[in-house]
């Protein structure tokens, strides 16, 4: 296959993605509900994230994506894992690295891309909403299995 400028990450070739599991000082997880303008899994709750740009590190991409989507700066505390994020319903394939982070300086997340995000909310890990995105489920299962939780 020859690469062309109009090809789409994740659909026409494997996309490199990032996500950020952001925790507050109470241990609650910040989730966003994807809107109709989202690339995939519309109507699902997920950790914020997106695609890595050329010449950008994965951690820098996570920080940038959170800033674009929620208008806040985050500190990346730890790298959680890298997964094969296959989304058959949307015909997409991503290799996604998720990070653990926290919001800097008591900033308040808000919806910056209303076409892509319908809601944002903090959730206790034992009171998560449904449905959760594929990657968010995989990351939560892995996170809950860790013994060295880093949330603050």
N, CA, C and O atoms as a GROMACS GRO file, in nm:
protein
  608
    1UNK      N    1   0.084  -0.117   0.000
    1UNK     CA    2   0.000   0.000   0.000
    1UNK      C    3   0.088   0.124   0.000
    1UNK      O    4   0.185   0.132   0.076
    2UNK      N    5   0.058   0.216  -0.082
    2UNK     CA    6   0.132   0.341  -0.089
    2UNK      C    7   0.067   0.444   0.002
    2UNK      O    8  -0.055   0.462  -0.002
    3UNK      N    9   0.146   0.512   0.082
    3UNK     CA   10   0.097   0.614   0.174
    3UNK      C   11   0.061   0.740   0.097
    3UNK      O   12   0.138   0.786   0.012
    4UNK      N   13  -0.055   0.795   0.126
    4UNK     CA   14  -0.094   0.923   0.067
    4UNK      C   15  -0.136   1.018   0.179
    4UNK      O   16  -0.169   0.974   0.289
    5UNK      N   17  -0.135   1.145   0.151
    5UNK     CA   18  -0.164   1.250   0.250
    5UNK      C   19  -0.303   1.236   0.312
    5UNK      O   20  -0.322   1.275   0.427
    6UNK      N   21  -0.401   1.184   0.239
    6UNK     CA   22  -0.538   1.179   0.290
    6UNK      C   23  -0.571   1.051   0.366
    6UNK      O   24  -0.686   1.028   0.403
    7UNK      N   25  -0.471   0.967   0.390
    7UNK     CA   26  -0.495   0.845   0.466
    7UNK      C   27  -0.518   0.880   0.613
    7UNK      O   28  -0.463   0.977   0.665
    8UNK      N   29  -0.602   0.798   0.680
    8UNK     CA   30  -0.639   0.825   0.818
    8UNK      C   31  -0.573   0.728   0.914
    8UNK      O   32  -0.576   0.606   0.894
    9UNK      N   33  -0.511   0.785   1.021
    9UNK     CA   34  -0.451   0.703   1.126
    9UNK      C   35  -0.557   0.610   1.184
    9UNK      O   36  -0.672   0.650   1.203
   10UNK      N   37  -0.518   0.488   1.211
   10UNK     CA   38  -0.607   0.394   1.277
   10UNK      C   39  -0.702   0.322   1.183
   10UNK      O   40  -0.753   0.215   1.217
   11UNK      N   41  -0.727   0.380   1.065
   11UNK     CA   42  -0.818   0.318   0.968
   11UNK      C   43  -0.745   0.269   0.844
   11UNK      O   44  -0.761   0.154   0.803
   12UNK      N   45  -0.664   0.357   0.784
   12UNK     CA   46  -0.590   0.321   0.664
   12UNK      C   47  -0.452   0.263   0.697
   12UNK      O   48  -0.390   0.197   0.613
   13UNK      N   49  -0.405   0.288   0.816
   13UNK     CA   50  -0.281   0.229   0.867
   13UNK      C   51  -0.292   0.229   1.019
   13UNK      O   52  -0.374   0.301   1.076
   14UNK      N   53  -0.209   0.151   1.085
   14UNK     CA   54  -0.215   0.140   1.231
   14UNK      C   55  -0.176   0.275   1.291
   14UNK      O   56  -0.072   0.332   1.259
   15UNK      N   57  -0.262   0.324   1.380
   15UNK     CA   58  -0.237   0.451   1.446
   15UNK      C   59  -0.163   0.431   1.577
   15UNK      O   60  -0.177   0.328   1.643
   16UNK      N   61  -0.085   0.531   1.614
   16UNK     CA   62  -0.018   0.531   1.744
   16UNK      C   63  -0.096   0.627   1.833
   16UNK      O   64  -0.108   0.746   1.803
   17UNK      N   65  -0.150   0.574   1.942
   17UNK     CA   66  -0.234   0.654   2.029
   17UNK      C   67  -0.181   0.661   2.171
   17UNK      O   68  -0.090   0.588   2.209
   18UNK      N   69  -0.240   0.753   2.248
   18UNK     CA   70  -0.208   0.769   2.389
   18UNK      C   71  -0.336   0.794   2.467
   18UNK      O   72  -0.437   0.838   2.412
   19UNK      N   73  -0.329   0.766   2.594
   19UNK     CA   74  -0.439   0.797   2.685
   19UNK      C   75  -0.382   0.836   2.819
   19UNK      O   76  -0.267   0.806   2.850
   20UNK      N   77  -0.463   0.903   2.900
   20UNK     CA   78  -0.418   0.946   3.032
   20UNK      C   79  -0.523   0.910   3.136
   20UNK      O   80  -0.635   0.961   3.134
   21UNK      N   81  -0.485   0.821   3.228
   21UNK     CA   82  -0.568   0.792   3.344
   21UNK      C   83  -0.535   0.899   3.447
   21UNK      O   84  -0.431   0.893   3.512
   22UNK      N   85  -0.624   0.997   3.461
   22UNK     CA   86  -0.600   1.111   3.548
   22UNK      C   87  -0.679   1.091   3.677
   22UNK      O   88  -0.800   1.069   3.676
   23UNK      N   89  -0.607   1.098   3.789
   23UNK     CA   90  -0.669   1.079   3.919
   23UNK      C   91  -0.664   1.209   3.998
   23UNK      O   92  -0.571   1.288   3.986
   24UNK      N   93  -0.768   1.230   4.080
   24UNK     CA   94  -0.766   1.345   4.171
   24UNK      C   95  -0.714   1.300   4.307
   24UNK      O   96  -0.678   1.183   4.324
   25UNK      N   97  -0.709   1.391   4.403
   25UNK     CA   98  -0.653   1.358   4.534
   25UNK      C   99  -0.742   1.264   4.616
   25UNK      O  100  -0.700   1.217   4.722
   26UNK      N  101  -0.862   1.236   4.567
   26UNK     CA  102  -0.951   1.140   4.633
   26UNK      C  103  -0.944   1.002   4.566
   26UNK      O  104  -1.016   0.910   4.604
   27UNK      N  105  -0.857   0.990   4.465
   27UNK     CA  106  -0.842   0.863   4.395
   27UNK      C  107  -0.947   0.839   4.288
   27UNK      O  108  -0.959   0.728   4.236
   28UNK      N  109  -1.024   0.944   4.254
   28UNK     CA  110  -1.125   0.930   4.150
   28UNK      C  111  -1.062   0.946   4.012
   28UNK      O  112  -0.964   1.020   3.995
   29UNK      N  113  -1.118   0.876   3.915
   29UNK     CA  114  -1.068   0.876   3.778
   29UNK      C  115  -1.151   0.970   3.692
   29UNK      O  116  -1.274   0.969   3.699
   30UNK      N  117  -1.085   1.051   3.611
   30UNK     CA  118  -1.152   1.143   3.520
   30UNK      C  119  -1.184   1.070   3.389
   30UNK      O  120  -1.094   1.017   3.324
   31UNK      N  121  -1.312   1.066   3.353
   31UNK     CA  122  -1.354   1.004   3.227
   31UNK      C  123  -1.431   1.105   3.144
   31UNK      O  124  -1.497   1.195   3.196
   32UNK      N  125  -1.422   1.088   3.013
   32UNK     CA  126  -1.498   1.169   2.919
   32UNK      C  127  -1.594   1.078   2.843
   32UNK      O  128  -1.564   0.961   2.820
   33UNK      N  129  -1.708   1.132   2.804
   33UNK     CA  130  -1.804   1.056   2.724
   33UNK      C  131  -1.792   1.106   2.580
   33UNK      O  132  -1.817   1.223   2.552
   34UNK      N  133  -1.753   1.015   2.490
   34UNK     CA  134  -1.727   1.058   2.352
   34UNK      C  135  -1.856   1.097   2.281
   34UNK      O  136  -1.960   1.033   2.295
   35UNK      N  137  -1.846   1.206   2.204
   35UNK     CA  138  -1.960   1.260   2.131
   35UNK      C  139  -1.965   1.212   1.987
   35UNK      O  140  -1.884   1.129   1.945
   36UNK      N  141  -2.058   1.264   1.913
   36UNK     CA  142  -2.081   1.220   1.775
   36UNK      C  143  -1.966   1.256   1.681
   36UNK      O  144  -1.951   1.193   1.576
   37UNK      N  145  -1.884   1.354   1.716
   37UNK     CA  146  -1.770   1.392   1.633
   37UNK      C  147  -1.643   1.315   1.665
   37UNK      O  148  -1.539   1.339   1.605
   38UNK      N  149  -1.651   1.222   1.760
   38UNK     CA  150  -1.533   1.144   1.799
   38UNK      C  151  -1.496   1.045   1.688
   38UNK      O  152  -1.581   1.008   1.606
   39UNK      N  153  -1.369   1.003   1.686
   39UNK     CA  154  -1.320   0.910   1.583
   39UNK      C  155  -1.377   0.770   1.597
   39UNK      O  156  -1.391   0.698   1.499
   40UNK      N  157  -1.411   0.731   1.721
   40UNK     CA  158  -1.458   0.594   1.743
   40UNK      C  159  -1.533   0.584   1.876
   40UNK      O  160  -1.530   0.676   1.958
   41UNK      N  161  -1.598   0.473   1.895
   41UNK     CA  162  -1.669   0.439   2.019
   41UNK      C  163  -1.753   0.555   2.073
   41UNK      O  164  -1.743   0.591   2.190
   42UNK      N  165  -1.834   0.614   1.985
   42UNK     CA  166  -1.920   0.725   2.023
   42UNK      C  167  -2.020   0.682   2.131
   42UNK      O  168  -2.081   0.575   2.122
   43UNK      N  169  -2.035   0.767   2.233
   43UNK     CA  170  -2.126   0.738   2.342
   43UNK      C  171  -2.064   0.654   2.454
   43UNK      O  172  -2.132   0.622   2.552
   44UNK      N  173  -1.937   0.620   2.441
   44UNK     CA  174  -1.868   0.540   2.543
   44UNK      C  175  -1.789   0.633   2.635
   44UNK      O  176  -1.740   0.738   2.592
   45UNK      N  177  -1.776   0.594   2.761
   45UNK     CA  178  -1.691   0.664   2.856
   45UNK      C  179  -1.548   0.615   2.838
   45UNK      O  180  -1.524   0.496   2.818
   46UNK      N  181  -1.452   0.709   2.846
   46UNK     CA  182  -1.313   0.673   2.820
   46UNK      C  183  -1.218   0.769   2.890
   46UNK      O  184  -1.257   0.879   2.932
   47UNK      N  185  -1.093   0.725   2.902
   47UNK     CA  186  -0.991   0.818   2.948
   47UNK      C  187  -0.957   0.910   2.831
   47UNK      O  188  -0.965   0.868   2.716
   48UNK      N  189  -0.920   1.036   2.858
   48UNK     CA  190  -0.888   1.126   2.746
   48UNK      C  191  -0.760   1.081   2.675
   48UNK      O  192  -0.672   1.020   2.735
   49UNK      N  193  -0.753   1.113   2.548
   49UNK     CA  194  -0.635   1.078   2.470
   49UNK      C  195  -0.655   1.105   2.323
   49UNK      O  196  -0.752   1.169   2.282
   50UNK      N  197  -0.562   1.054   2.243
   50UNK     CA  198  -0.570   1.075   2.100
   50UNK      C  199  -0.446   1.022   2.031
   50UNK      O  200  -0.379   0.933   2.083
   51UNK      N  201  -0.416   1.076   1.915
   51UNK     CA  202  -0.306   1.028   1.833
   51UNK      C  203  -0.176   1.101   1.857
   51UNK      O  204  -0.174   1.220   1.891
   52UNK      N  205  -0.067   1.028   1.838
   52UNK     CA  206   0.067   1.086   1.847
   52UNK      C  207   0.100   1.152   1.714
   52UNK      O  208   0.077   1.094   1.608
   53UNK      N  209   0.155   1.273   1.720
   53UNK     CA  210   0.195   1.345   1.601
   53UNK      C  211   0.342   1.314   1.569
   53UNK      O  212   0.416   1.269   1.656
   54UNK      N  213   0.381   1.339   1.445
   54UNK     CA  214   0.519   1.318   1.403
   54UNK      C  215   0.613   1.402   1.488
   54UNK      O  216   0.585   1.519   1.514
   55UNK      N  217   0.726   1.344   1.531
   55UNK     CA  218   0.827   1.410   1.615
   55UNK      C  219   0.777   1.446   1.754
   55UNK      O  220   0.827   1.541   1.814
   56UNK      N  221   0.680   1.373   1.805
   56UNK     CA  222   0.625   1.397   1.938
   56UNK      C  223   0.641   1.270   2.020
   56UNK      O  224   0.611   1.161   1.971
   57UNK      N  225   0.686   1.282   2.144
   57UNK     CA  226   0.693   1.164   2.229
   57UNK      C  227   0.551   1.125   2.272
   57UNK      O  228   0.459   1.207   2.267
   58UNK      N  229   0.536   1.001   2.313
   58UNK     CA  230   0.404   0.956   2.359
   58UNK      C  231   0.357   1.034   2.481
   58UNK      O  232   0.241   1.072   2.490
   59UNK      N  233   0.448   1.057   2.577
   59UNK     CA  234   0.410   1.132   2.697
   59UNK      C  235   0.370   1.276   2.661
   59UNK      O  236   0.271   1.328   2.714
   60UNK      N  237   0.445   1.339   2.572
   60UNK     CA  238   0.410   1.474   2.528
   60UNK      C  239   0.275   1.476   2.457
   60UNK      O  240   0.198   1.570   2.471
   61UNK      N  241   0.247   1.371   2.381
   61UNK     CA  242   0.118   1.362   2.312
   61UNK      C  243   0.004   1.352   2.412
   61UNK      O  244  -0.101   1.413   2.393
   62UNK      N  245   0.023   1.276   2.519
   62UNK     CA  246  -0.081   1.264   2.622
   62UNK      C  247  -0.108   1.399   2.687
   62UNK      O  248  -0.223   1.437   2.707
   63UNK      N  249  -0.001   1.472   2.719
   63UNK     CA  250  -0.016   1.605   2.779
   63UNK      C  251  -0.089   1.698   2.683
   63UNK      O  252  -0.181   1.770   2.723
   64UNK      N  253  -0.048   1.697   2.555
   64UNK     CA  254  -0.112   1.784   2.455
   64UNK      C  255  -0.259   1.750   2.436
   64UNK      O  256  -0.344   1.839   2.434
   65UNK      N  257  -0.290   1.620   2.423
   65UNK     CA  258  -0.429   1.578   2.401
   65UNK      C  259  -0.519   1.619   2.517
   65UNK      O  260  -0.631   1.665   2.494
   66UNK      N  261  -0.472   1.604   2.639
   66UNK     CA  262  -0.552   1.644   2.755
   66UNK      C  263  -0.574   1.795   2.754
   66UNK      O  264  -0.684   1.842   2.784
   67UNK      N  265  -0.471   1.871   2.720
   67UNK     CA  266  -0.484   2.017   2.712
   67UNK      C  267  -0.587   2.056   2.606
   67UNK      O  268  -0.671   2.142   2.629
   68UNK      N  269  -0.580   1.991   2.488
   68UNK     CA  270  -0.674   2.022   2.380
   68UNK      C  271  -0.817   1.984   2.418
   68UNK      O  272  -0.910   2.059   2.390
   69UNK      N  273  -0.834   1.869   2.480
   69UNK     CA  274  -0.969   1.818   2.509
   69UNK      C  275  -1.031   1.879   2.634
   69UNK      O  276  -1.152   1.903   2.638
   70UNK      N  277  -0.948   1.904   2.738
   70UNK     CA  278  -1.002   1.943   2.868
   70UNK      C  279  -0.951   2.076   2.920
   70UNK      O  280  -0.997   2.123   3.024
   71UNK      N  281  -0.856   2.140   2.848
   71UNK     CA  282  -0.809   2.272   2.886
   71UNK      C  283  -0.724   2.277   3.012
   71UNK      O  284  -0.710   2.383   3.073
   72UNK      N  285  -0.668   2.162   3.052
   72UNK     CA  286  -0.584   2.159   3.172
   72UNK      C  287  -0.447   2.100   3.140
   72UNK      O  288  -0.431   2.024   3.045
   73UNK      N  289  -0.350   2.139   3.222
   73UNK     CA  290  -0.216   2.082   3.212
   73UNK      C  291  -0.207   1.965   3.307
   73UNK      O  292  -0.255   1.972   3.420
   74UNK      N  293  -0.146   1.855   3.261
   74UNK     CA  294  -0.127   1.741   3.349
   74UNK      C  295   0.021   1.710   3.366
   74UNK      O  296   0.104   1.743   3.281
   75UNK      N  297   0.049   1.646   3.476
   75UNK     CA  298   0.181   1.590   3.500
   75UNK      C  299   0.170   1.440   3.478
   75UNK      O  300   0.084   1.375   3.536
   76UNK      N  301   0.256   1.386   3.394
   76UNK     CA  302   0.261   1.242   3.373
   76UNK      C  303   0.340   1.183   3.489
   76UNK      O  304   0.457   1.217   3.510
   77UNK      N  305   0.276   1.094   3.565
   77UNK     CA  306   0.336   1.036   3.685
   77UNK      C  307   0.402   0.902   3.653
   77UNK      O  308   0.506   0.868   3.711
   78UNK      N  309   0.342   0.826   3.561
   78UNK     CA  310   0.390   0.692   3.532
   78UNK      C  311   0.335   0.646   3.397
   78UNK      O  312   0.230   0.693   3.353
   79UNK      N  313   0.406   0.556   3.333
   79UNK     CA  314   0.355   0.491   3.213
   79UNK      C  315   0.284   0.364   3.260
   79UNK      O  316   0.342   0.283   3.333
   80UNK      N  317   0.160   0.346   3.218
   80UNK     CA  318   0.082   0.230   3.263
   80UNK      C  319   0.113   0.108   3.178
   80UNK      O  320   0.165   0.009   3.228
   81UNK      N  321   0.080   0.114   3.049
   81UNK     CA  322   0.102   0.001   2.959
   81UNK      C  323   0.078   0.043   2.814
   81UNK      O  324   0.021   0.149   2.788
   82UNK      N  325   0.122  -0.041   2.722
   82UNK     CA  326   0.093  -0.024   2.580
   82UNK      C  327   0.009  -0.143   2.537
   82UNK      O  328   0.041  -0.258   2.568
   83UNK      N  329  -0.100  -0.115   2.465
   83UNK     CA  330  -0.194  -0.221   2.426
   83UNK      C  331  -0.221  -0.218   2.276
   83UNK      O  332  -0.200  -0.117   2.209
   84UNK      N  333  -0.267  -0.331   2.226
   84UNK     CA  334  -0.324  -0.338   2.092
   84UNK      C  335  -0.469  -0.299   2.108
   84UNK      O  336  -0.548  -0.373   2.168
   85UNK      N  337  -0.505  -0.184   2.056
   85UNK     CA  338  -0.641  -0.131   2.071
   85UNK      C  339  -0.715  -0.154   1.939
   85UNK      O  340  -0.712  -0.071   1.848
   86UNK      N  341  -0.782  -0.267   1.934
   86UNK     CA  342  -0.857  -0.306   1.814
   86UNK      C  343  -1.003  -0.268   1.833
   86UNK      O  344  -1.064  -0.302   1.935
   87UNK      N  345  -1.059  -0.197   1.736
   87UNK     CA  346  -1.198  -0.151   1.743
   87UNK      C  347  -1.272  -0.201   1.620
   87UNK      O  348  -1.290  -0.125   1.524
   88UNK      N  349  -1.314  -0.327   1.620
   88UNK     CA  350  -1.378  -0.385   1.502
   88UNK      C  351  -1.502  -0.308   1.454
   88UNK      O  352  -1.522  -0.295   1.334
   89UNK      N  353  -1.582  -0.258   1.545
   89UNK     CA  354  -1.705  -0.188   1.506
   89UNK      C  355  -1.677  -0.062   1.424
   89UNK      O  356  -1.759  -0.022   1.342
   90UNK      N  357  -1.561  -0.001   1.446
   90UNK     CA  358  -1.524   0.120   1.372
   90UNK      C  359  -1.415   0.093   1.268
   90UNK      O  360  -1.367   0.186   1.203
   91UNK      N  361  -1.375  -0.035   1.253
   91UNK     CA  362  -1.272  -0.070   1.155
   91UNK      C  363  -1.139  -0.003   1.183
   91UNK      O  364  -1.072   0.043   1.091
   92UNK      N  365  -1.100   0.003   1.311
   92UNK     CA  366  -0.978   0.074   1.347
   92UNK      C  367  -0.882  -0.015   1.424
   92UNK      O  368  -0.921  -0.110   1.492
   93UNK      N  369  -0.754   0.020   1.412
   93UNK     CA  370  -0.645  -0.050   1.481
   93UNK      C  371  -0.546   0.054   1.529
   93UNK      O  372  -0.489   0.129   1.450
   94UNK      N  373  -0.527   0.057   1.660
   94UNK     CA  374  -0.433   0.150   1.723
   94UNK      C  375  -0.339   0.071   1.813
   94UNK      O  376  -0.377  -0.033   1.867
   95UNK      N  377  -0.219   0.119   1.830
   95UNK     CA  378  -0.129   0.072   1.935
   95UNK      C  379  -0.122   0.191   2.030
   95UNK      O  380  -0.071   0.297   1.995
   96UNK      N  381  -0.174   0.171   2.150
   96UNK     CA  382  -0.196   0.283   2.242
   96UNK      C  383  -0.121   0.265   2.373
   96UNK      O  384  -0.128   0.160   2.437
   97UNK      N  385  -0.050   0.370   2.411
   97UNK     CA  386   0.017   0.373   2.541
   97UNK      C  387  -0.064   0.462   2.635
   97UNK      O  388  -0.102   0.574   2.601
   98UNK      N  389  -0.090   0.408   2.753
   98UNK     CA  390  -0.163   0.486   2.854
   98UNK      C  391  -0.069   0.524   2.967
   98UNK      O  392   0.020   0.448   3.006
   99UNK      N  393  -0.094   0.642   3.019
   99UNK     CA  394  -0.014   0.698   3.127
   99UNK      C  395  -0.104   0.726   3.246
   99UNK      O  396  -0.226   0.739   3.232
  100UNK      N  397  -0.043   0.737   3.363
  100UNK     CA  398  -0.113   0.782   3.482
  100UNK      C  399  -0.070   0.926   3.504
  100UNK      O  400   0.049   0.959   3.495
  101UNK      N  401  -0.167   1.012   3.532
  101UNK     CA  402  -0.134   1.152   3.550
  101UNK      C  403  -0.222   1.220   3.652
  101UNK      O  404  -0.314   1.161   3.708
  102UNK      N  405  -0.190   1.346   3.674
  102UNK     CA  406  -0.272   1.429   3.763
  102UNK      C  407  -0.274   1.571   3.708
  102UNK      O  408  -0.180   1.615   3.641
  103UNK      N  409  -0.382   1.641   3.737
  103UNK     CA  410  -0.397   1.779   3.692
  103UNK      C  411  -0.307   1.868   3.776
  103UNK      O  412  -0.302   1.854   3.898
  104UNK      N  413  -0.237   1.959   3.710
  104UNK     CA  414  -0.147   2.052   3.779
  104UNK      C  415  -0.226   2.172   3.834
  104UNK      O  416  -0.326   2.215   3.775
  105UNK      N  417  -0.181   2.224   3.948
  105UNK     CA  418  -0.223   2.355   3.999
  105UNK      C  419  -0.374   2.374   4.017
  105UNK      O  420  -0.426   2.482   3.990
  106UNK      N  421  -0.444   2.272   4.061
  106UNK     CA  422  -0.588   2.284   4.091
  106UNK      C  423  -0.670   2.339   3.974
  106UNK      O  424  -0.769   2.410   3.997
  107UNK      N  425  -0.632   2.310   3.852
  107UNK     CA  426  -0.710   2.351   3.737
  107UNK      C  427  -0.837   2.266   3.729
  107UNK      O  428  -0.840   2.154   3.780
  108UNK      N  429  -0.940   2.318   3.667
  108UNK     CA  430  -1.066   2.246   3.654
  108UNK      C  431  -1.087   2.204   3.508
  108UNK      O  432  -1.096   2.288   3.420
  109UNK      N  433  -1.095   2.073   3.484
  109UNK     CA  434  -1.119   2.027   3.347
  109UNK      C  435  -1.255   2.075   3.295
  109UNK      O  436  -1.353   2.081   3.370
  110UNK      N  437  -1.258   2.109   3.168
  110UNK     CA  438  -1.383   2.147   3.103
  110UNK      C  439  -1.381   2.098   2.959
  110UNK      O  440  -1.275   2.072   2.903
  111UNK      N  441  -1.497   2.087   2.901
  111UNK     CA  442  -1.508   2.037   2.764
  111UNK      C  443  -1.462   2.146   2.667
  111UNK      O  444  -1.522   2.253   2.659
  112UNK      N  445  -1.353   2.117   2.594
  112UNK     CA  446  -1.297   2.213   2.499
  112UNK      C  447  -1.335   2.178   2.354
  112UNK      O  448  -1.325   2.262   2.265
  113UNK      N  449  -1.379   2.054   2.333
  113UNK     CA  450  -1.418   2.008   2.199
  113UNK      C  451  -1.559   1.948   2.208
  113UNK      O  452  -1.575   1.826   2.209
  114UNK      N  453  -1.661   2.035   2.215
  114UNK     CA  454  -1.797   1.986   2.238
  114UNK      C  455  -1.851   1.892   2.129
  114UNK      O  456  -1.944   1.816   2.155
  115UNK      N  457  -1.795   1.898   2.010
  115UNK     CA  458  -1.839   1.804   1.905
  115UNK      C  459  -1.785   1.664   1.930
  115UNK      O  460  -1.844   1.566   1.883
  116UNK      N  461  -1.674   1.652   2.004
  116UNK     CA  462  -1.612   1.522   2.030
  116UNK      C  463  -1.640   1.469   2.169
  116UNK      O  464  -1.619   1.351   2.196
  117UNK      N  465  -1.688   1.555   2.260
  117UNK     CA  466  -1.705   1.515   2.400
  117UNK      C  467  -1.840   1.564   2.450
  117UNK      O  468  -1.872   1.683   2.443
  118UNK      N  469  -1.921   1.470   2.502
  118UNK     CA  470  -2.053   1.505   2.554
  118UNK      C  471  -2.053   1.534   2.704
  118UNK      O  472  -2.139   1.608   2.752
  119UNK      N  473  -1.957   1.477   2.778
  119UNK     CA  474  -1.956   1.495   2.924
  119UNK      C  475  -1.819   1.460   2.980
  119UNK      O  476  -1.744   1.384   2.920
  120UNK      N  477  -1.787   1.517   3.097
  120UNK     CA  478  -1.668   1.478   3.173
  120UNK      C  479  -1.711   1.466   3.318
  120UNK      O  480  -1.796   1.541   3.366
  121UNK      N  481  -1.651   1.370   3.387
  121UNK     CA  482  -1.687   1.350   3.527
  121UNK      C  483  -1.580   1.268   3.597
  121UNK      O  484  -1.512   1.185   3.536
  122UNK      N  485  -1.566   1.292   3.728
  122UNK     CA  486  -1.476   1.214   3.812
  122UNK      C  487  -1.555   1.097   3.869
  122UNK      O  488  -1.668   1.115   3.914
  123UNK      N  489  -1.495   0.977   3.868
  123UNK     CA  490  -1.563   0.857   3.918
  123UNK      C  491  -1.474   0.779   4.014
  123UNK      O  492  -1.353   0.765   3.991
  124UNK      N  493  -1.534   0.729   4.122
  124UNK     CA  494  -1.465   0.634   4.208
  124UNK      C  495  -1.449   0.505   4.127
  124UNK      O  496  -1.534   0.473   4.045
  125UNK      N  497  -1.340   0.433   4.150
  125UNK     CA  498  -1.314   0.312   4.071
  125UNK      C  499  -1.418   0.204   4.092
  125UNK      O  500  -1.432   0.114   4.008
  126UNK      N  501  -1.493   0.210   4.202
  126UNK     CA  502  -1.599   0.111   4.224
  126UNK      C  503  -1.736   0.162   4.182
  126UNK      O  504  -1.837   0.098   4.210
  127UNK      N  505  -1.740   0.278   4.113
  127UNK     CA  506  -1.866   0.335   4.066
  127UNK      C  507  -1.852   0.390   3.924
  127UNK      O  508  -1.894   0.502   3.896
  128UNK      N  509  -1.793   0.312   3.837
  128UNK     CA  510  -1.767   0.356   3.700
  128UNK      C  511  -1.893   0.349   3.615
  128UNK      O  512  -1.978   0.263   3.636
  129UNK      N  513  -1.904   0.439   3.518
  129UNK     CA  514  -2.022   0.441   3.430
  129UNK      C  515  -2.014   0.332   3.324
  129UNK      O  516  -1.913   0.263   3.312
  130UNK      N  517  -2.119   0.320   3.248
  130UNK     CA  518  -2.124   0.224   3.138
  130UNK      C  519  -2.189   0.293   3.019
  130UNK      O  520  -2.275   0.379   3.036
  131UNK      N  521  -2.148   0.257   2.899
  131UNK     CA  522  -2.043   0.162   2.864
  131UNK      C  523  -1.905   0.229   2.867
  131UNK      O  524  -1.893   0.349   2.846
  132UNK      N  525  -1.804   0.149   2.894
  132UNK     CA  526  -1.665   0.195   2.890
  132UNK      C  527  -1.604   0.155   2.756
  132UNK      O  528  -1.637   0.051   2.700
  133UNK      N  529  -1.514   0.238   2.706
  133UNK     CA  530  -1.445   0.206   2.580
  133UNK      C  531  -1.356   0.083   2.598
  133UNK      O  532  -1.322   0.046   2.711
  134UNK      N  533  -1.321   0.022   2.488
  134UNK     CA  534  -1.237  -0.099   2.490
  134UNK      C  535  -1.105  -0.072   2.562
  134UNK      O  536  -1.068  -0.147   2.653
  135UNK      N  537  -1.035   0.033   2.522
  135UNK     CA  538  -0.904   0.063   2.581
  135UNK      C  539  -0.917   0.097   2.730
  135UNK      O  540  -0.832   0.058   2.809
  136UNK      N  541  -1.021   0.169   2.766
  136UNK     CA  542  -1.040   0.204   2.907
  136UNK      C  543  -1.062   0.079   2.991
  136UNK      O  544  -1.008   0.067   3.101
  137UNK      N  545  -1.141  -0.015   2.941
  137UNK     CA  546  -1.162  -0.142   3.014
  137UNK      C  547  -1.030  -0.217   3.032
  137UNK      O  548  -1.000  -0.264   3.141
  138UNK      N  549  -0.953  -0.228   2.924
  138UNK     CA  550  -0.825  -0.299   2.930
  138UNK      C  551  -0.732  -0.231   3.030
  138UNK      O  552  -0.667  -0.299   3.111
  139UNK      N  553  -0.724  -0.098   3.025
  139UNK     CA  554  -0.637  -0.025   3.116
  139UNK      C  555  -0.681  -0.038   3.261
  139UNK      O  556  -0.598  -0.052   3.351
  140UNK      N  557  -0.811  -0.033   3.286
  140UNK     CA  558  -0.861  -0.046   3.423
  140UNK      C  559  -0.832  -0.185   3.479
  140UNK      O  560  -0.794  -0.197   3.596
  141UNK      N  561  -0.850  -0.288   3.399
  141UNK     CA  562  -0.820  -0.424   3.445
  141UNK      C  563  -0.672  -0.435   3.484
  141UNK      O  564  -0.639  -0.492   3.587
  142UNK      N  565  -0.586  -0.381   3.400
  142UNK     CA  566  -0.442  -0.385   3.429
  142UNK      C  567  -0.410  -0.302   3.553
  142UNK      O  568  -0.337  -0.348   3.641
  143UNK      N  569  -0.464  -0.181   3.560
  143UNK     CA  570  -0.438  -0.092   3.673
  143UNK      C  571  -0.483  -0.155   3.804
  143UNK      O  572  -0.409  -0.152   3.903
  144UNK      N  573  -0.601  -0.213   3.806
  144UNK     CA  574  -0.655  -0.272   3.928
  144UNK      C  575  -0.571  -0.393   3.971
  144UNK      O  576  -0.571  -0.429   4.089
  145UNK      N  577  -0.501  -0.456   3.879
  145UNK     CA  578  -0.417  -0.570   3.911
  145UNK      C  579  -0.278  -0.532   3.962
  145UNK      O  580  -0.205  -0.617   4.012
  146UNK      N  581  -0.244  -0.406   3.949
  146UNK     CA  582  -0.112  -0.359   3.997
  146UNK      C  583  -0.112  -0.344   4.148
  146UNK      O  584  -0.216  -0.318   4.208
  147UNK      N  585   0.001  -0.362   4.208
  147UNK     CA  586   0.012  -0.343   4.352
  147UNK      C  587   0.079  -0.211   4.387
  147UNK      O  588   0.088  -0.175   4.504
  148UNK      N  589   0.126  -0.139   4.286
  148UNK     CA  590   0.198  -0.014   4.313
  148UNK      C  591   0.123   0.107   4.258
  148UNK      O  592   0.181   0.190   4.187
  149UNK      N  593  -0.005   0.118   4.291
  149UNK     CA  594  -0.086   0.227   4.239
  149UNK      C  595  -0.021   0.362   4.268
  149UNK      O  596   0.019   0.391   4.381
  150UNK      N  597  -0.012   0.444   4.164
  150UNK     CA  598   0.044   0.579   4.177
  150UNK      C  599  -0.067   0.673   4.134
  150UNK      O  600  -0.094   0.688   4.015
  151UNK      N  601  -0.132   0.738   4.231
  151UNK     CA  602  -0.243   0.826   4.196
  151UNK      C  603  -0.224   0.969   4.244
  151UNK      O  604  -0.298   1.057   4.202
  152UNK      N  605  -0.129   0.993   4.329
  152UNK     CA  606  -0.113   1.131   4.376
  152UNK      C  607   0.034   1.167   4.392
  152UNK      O  608   0.066   1.279   4.430
   0.00000   0.00000   0.00000
